[in-house]
Amino acid sequence: MLVRVIAMDLPLWHRILVLEILRGFCVEARTLRILFQNFDLHPNNSNIVEGMVKALARVVSSVQ
């Protein structure tokens, strides 16, 4: 998934591209709500929105 790519040892341009895609999901409230309702709210599914928020928080906190 896109969130895992951020932690990989990939070229900077690749990680930036993934962050831009994740940012696109986060600024679109309807898409974010649909993802949350279809994944995060169900106990057997992956927590997609939680993973995106955690990945973005990791990146933001690591910027110096």
N, C-alpha and C positions, 0 to 999 in steps of 0.2 A: 504494500500500500504506500501511498504518497508520504505518509507520516514517517515510515521507517527509512525512507530515502534520505531524510534530513540528517540522520545519525550516521549514515554511511560515509565512507571516505571517498567521496566523489568530487569532481571539479566544482569549484565555487559557482560557476554559471549554472550548473545542473541543480544545485541546491537552491539557488535563487529562483530559478524557474518553478520549482516545486513550491516554494514559499509563496510565490505569486498566485499559483493555482489555489493553494489553501486560503490565502487572503480573499480570493474571489468568492469562495464558499462562505467565508465569514461575513462579508459585507452584504451578502444577499440573504436577508432575514427569512424569506420564504423557504429557500433551499435549506438553510440551516435548521429551520423548524421541521421540515420534512425528514431530513436526515436523523434528527433527534427522535422524532416520533417513530420512525421505522426501525431504528437500530438501538439507540441508547435506552429507550424505555422498556425494551424487551430483555428479560434476564438471560436468554440463551444467545443473544446476538452480541456482536462486537460493539463497544462504545466508541463509535466513529467520532462524534462531536467532542467527546472528552479527550480522545487521542489527538485531535487537531488542536484543541486549546492547549493541551500540555506541550505538544511539539512547538507551537508558536511561542509559548511562555519560555521554553528552554532556549530557543534561539534568541529571543529578546533579552533574556537574562545573561546570555553569554557574550553579547555584543559589548565591546569595550571602547 
